[in-house]
Amino acid sequence: MRTLLDCTALTGDPDALRSQAMRDGCLFLRGIPGAEAVAPLAALVRQVAEALGFVLPDAEIRSPPCVRPGAALDGTGYDDPRWLELQQRVLPDPRFAAVGDHPELLRVIEILFGESPLTRRGDICRIALPGAPHLTTPPHQDHWYTGGSMNLWTTWIALSDAPLELGPLAVLPGSHRAGLLPHGGEGAGRQGVHVPDASEFAAAPLVAGDSILLNCLTVHCALPNLTRDRVRVSVDYRYQPASEPIHVARVDGTRAGP
Ligand SMILES: O=C(O)CCC(=O)C(=O)O
């Protein structure tokens, strides 16, 4: 496992930031949007996760919440009705949009696109429970799921501290250059790509408010949550250039899109 390159210093140099993003298909930004900016949303997610029976009440917002003993997601996670309820209660709240629309984040996305981004292109709030390695997100490319623009980017943000053992995101830098790869697997959200054993994923211990940006063709996965009793809490937001058409057809170069 490689350490993810910290690109925060490049945010002051748009050309260098764009070159780095095009080269690796990902950017790791420390402190953008930052712990203070995500605190109201982190509080909301914990409150909802507690009401749904996933976590115990906890006053310290930055450290990962404690799992409620026995809590588990059914099926692949995505088909558990409580997962849907988490989304329904968190995503419409203005505190959710406030993080995805944080001016520093939007500025970075705008540098990548060279134009205004379109927001709300497939946003998710996630909790990753301990003791559930079968629910760990497998290596995949977002374009497999999102379709449409090949220039769609995701921002993955830790809402509480996410050391490596809590299972933050891991990415395969440069993998976007191979285009869309075949995906296989059964069940909602379980389709993934085969990655050769020699593939070196990159990850870093994150703190609340750190973000990882990635192109929709960059292969990424989650690391397993290996803690005994802590829950990883994160959000991901998707953006595409405003000038590109919105459609759901997958563009993979092997099939003619409608
Ligand atoms: O947080 C995870 O487990 C996976 C996130 C992911 O795959 C994404 O944001 O595209």
The ligand as a MOL file (V3000), in Angstrom:
LIG
                    3D

  0  0  0     0  0            999 V3000
M  V30 BEGIN CTAB
M  V30 COUNTS 10 9 0 0 0
M  V30 BEGIN ATOM
M  V30 1 O -16.8460 4.8470 1.0690 0
M  V30 2 C -16.8370 3.7780 0.4930 0
M  V30 3 O -16.8930 2.6970 1.0750 0
M  V30 4 C -16.7420 3.7550 -1.0020 0
M  V30 5 C -16.8240 5.0950 -1.6150 0
M  V30 6 C -16.8290 5.0720 -3.1020 0
M  V30 7 O -16.6530 4.0650 -3.7330 0
M  V30 8 C -17.0450 6.3380 -3.8010 0
M  V30 9 O -17.1380 7.3750 -3.1570 0
M  V30 10 O -17.1500 6.2920 -5.0370 0
M  V30 END ATOM
M  V30 BEGIN BOND
M  V30 1 2 1 2
M  V30 2 1 2 3
M  V30 3 1 2 4
M  V30 4 1 4 5
M  V30 5 1 5 6
M  V30 6 2 6 7
M  V30 7 1 6 8
M  V30 8 2 8 9
M  V30 9 1 8 10
M  V30 END BOND
M  V30 END CTAB
M  END
